[in-house]
């Protein structure tokens, strides 16, 4: 490591519609919308899947999420790895 240095990688995603759709396997359903395992339904992915209907506020909020995620990753890369 002395000749090469520390190598790290990080990842984040703004995939607002990909969180639980295939979490339990393709075609198995999800707990979120009660198509897998029963229980109480807590929501629906439908509004997130229709990206063409996103209004300006939704697009701005998703953009802000991306910018905040990048800021956090940049700050952490400067601070967190110095602590190692």
C-alpha positions as CSV (number, residue, x, y, z in Angstrom):
1,X,0.0,0.0,0.0
2,X,2.9,2.3,0.5
3,X,3.8,2.4,-3.2
4,X,0.2,2.4,-4.4
5,X,-1.9,4.2,-1.8
6,X,-5.5,3.5,-0.7
7,X,-8.0,2.8,-3.4
8,X,-11.7,3.1,-2.7
9,X,-14.9,3.3,-4.6
10,X,-18.4,4.7,-3.8
11,X,-21.7,4.5,-5.4
12,X,-25.1,6.2,-5.1
13,X,-28.2,6.1,-7.3
14,X,-31.2,8.3,-8.0
15,X,-33.1,5.4,-9.2
16,X,-36.4,6.5,-7.6
17,X,-38.3,3.7,-9.3
18,X,-36.0,0.7,-8.9
19,X,-35.8,0.2,-5.1
20,X,-38.1,-2.8,-4.5
21,X,-39.5,-4.0,-7.8
22,X,-37.2,-7.0,-8.1
23,X,-35.9,-7.2,-4.5
24,X,-37.5,-10.6,-4.0
25,X,-36.7,-11.9,-7.5
26,X,-38.2,-11.2,-10.9
27,X,-41.9,-11.8,-10.9
28,X,-42.1,-12.5,-7.2
29,X,-43.8,-9.2,-6.2
30,X,-42.8,-6.8,-3.4
31,X,-43.8,-6.3,0.2
32,X,-44.3,-2.6,-0.5
33,X,-47.4,-3.1,-2.6
34,X,-48.5,-6.3,-0.9
35,X,-47.9,-8.5,-4.0
36,X,-45.4,-10.6,-2.0
37,X,-46.0,-12.3,1.3
38,X,-49.3,-10.6,2.2
39,X,-49.5,-8.1,5.0
40,X,-50.7,-4.5,4.9
41,X,-50.1,-2.5,1.7
42,X,-47.9,0.5,2.4
43,X,-47.8,2.2,-1.0
44,X,-47.6,1.9,-4.7
45,X,-44.7,2.3,-7.2
46,X,-47.0,3.5,-9.9
47,X,-46.3,7.3,-9.6
48,X,-42.5,6.7,-9.7
49,X,-42.7,4.5,-12.8
50,X,-44.3,7.3,-14.9
51,X,-41.4,9.6,-15.3
52,X,-43.1,11.6,-18.1
53,X,-45.6,12.9,-15.5
54,X,-42.9,14.3,-13.2
55,X,-43.6,18.0,-12.6
56,X,-40.9,20.7,-12.3
57,X,-40.9,20.3,-8.5
58,X,-40.3,16.6,-8.6
59,X,-37.5,17.0,-11.1
60,X,-35.9,19.7,-9.0
61,X,-36.1,17.5,-5.9
62,X,-34.5,14.5,-7.6
63,X,-31.8,16.9,-8.9
64,X,-31.2,18.2,-5.4
65,X,-30.9,14.6,-4.1
66,X,-28.2,13.9,-6.7
67,X,-26.3,17.1,-5.9
68,X,-26.5,16.4,-2.1
69,X,-25.3,12.8,-2.6
70,X,-22.3,14.0,-4.7
71,X,-21.5,16.7,-2.1
72,X,-21.6,14.1,0.7
73,X,-19.4,11.7,-1.2
74,X,-16.9,14.5,-2.0
75,X,-16.7,15.6,1.7
76,X,-16.4,12.1,3.0
77,X,-13.6,11.3,0.5
78,X,-11.7,14.2,2.0
79,X,-12.4,13.6,5.6
80,X,-13.4,9.9,6.2
81,X,-10.3,8.4,4.5
82,X,-7.9,10.8,6.2
83,X,-9.1,9.2,9.4
84,X,-8.0,5.7,8.3
